[in-house]
Amino acid sequence: MDFNMKKLASDAGIFFTRAVQFTEEKFGQAEKTELDAHFENLLARADSTKNWTEKILRQTEVLLQPNPSARVEEFLYEKLDRKVPSRVTNGELLAQYMSEAANELGPETPYGKTLIKVGETEKRLGAAERDFIHSASINFLTPLRNFLEGDWRTISKERRILQNRRLDLDASKARLKKAKAAEAKAALWSDEVDKAEQELRVAQTEFDRQAEVTRLLLEGISSTHVNHLRCLQEFVESQATYYAQCYRHMLDLQKQLGSTQGVIFPGTFVGNTEPASSPLSSASLATAAATIPVVPTVVGMSSTGEAAISLDDVAPPASGTRKARVLYDYEAGDSSELALLADELITVYSLPGMDPDWLIGERGNRKGKVPVTYLELLS
């Protein structure tokens, strides 16, 4: 009991001495040991790393999970060391609604068939999003959290110890200075000077040792940057894979809808002056379409547009044609369309009254309608 009381009294005395030293430094009434410039730079870089890691971590969490309530729920599960329950993604939920709507409105109707196709694609997009979130959480978020909850806490602890050792050192310097001033007045204070010098030597040794420990930890921030760089590269790869999957799924859906468009909605889009959305810029498509040579009206063409066109009677216009490079493979939906292979070159031109999203394409002695969105028109 006596030992514990003495220890508490000693700790209280040390705390009081540090508090006095700190307060006097703030008011400019005491000298302060300054760290060297290199050490200060290490401290500044560590603080900057910690602050930006926190910001990047928080914003990445928002990117992966925009719902704040869901983020709080996931945080609580992690703190309780429990598995986060599987959550349906927005794409998967939309797919479910589209499927249910198709079943209720009629899966054999044009609208119902399209709902089913789009719903299947949304389900694939949702699955791709789930994989991306899982990969990003493991390869990017987890290492950032480990740094903040592990390495940074250790650095912060050692920095606090270093601050206390510096306060002890400066307090010892102040006591020695006072003892020497008193010694000049009375020789009886010589013992106090010896004691103060001994305390200063001990404080200096402890400060130097702690400064070295802290320096090594701060220099380890360079390794942290290397690790975070690797994690960032993995995050970019995961994100690129996710967007590539989304692009492929939407491209497949676009092909399906494009190939069945004339069957499901015969003549609906003929003469439409607004170009449909496509992987290409609508502005660039409008500009390109304005420069496509137009064939004079074909005799016998019905008012419904290209549905009545006899491709055997179509000839290139006198004003010339344009070359186009095929961007993606395209499977012809019927005998009036021309199948395409990616990267091949074909000749294209337009007909009056045609859907602006389509052109007449020729390859050798074969010709047929081709979708503009699958082409890069060459000058």
Helices and strands as residue ranges (DSSP letters): H 2-26, H 37-64, H 68-79, H 90-105, H 110-136, I 137-141, H 142-146, I 147-151, H 152-183, G 187-189, H 190-219, H 221-264, H 282-290, G 306-308, G 311-313, E 322-326, E 345-349, E 358-363, E 366-371, G 372-374, E 375-377
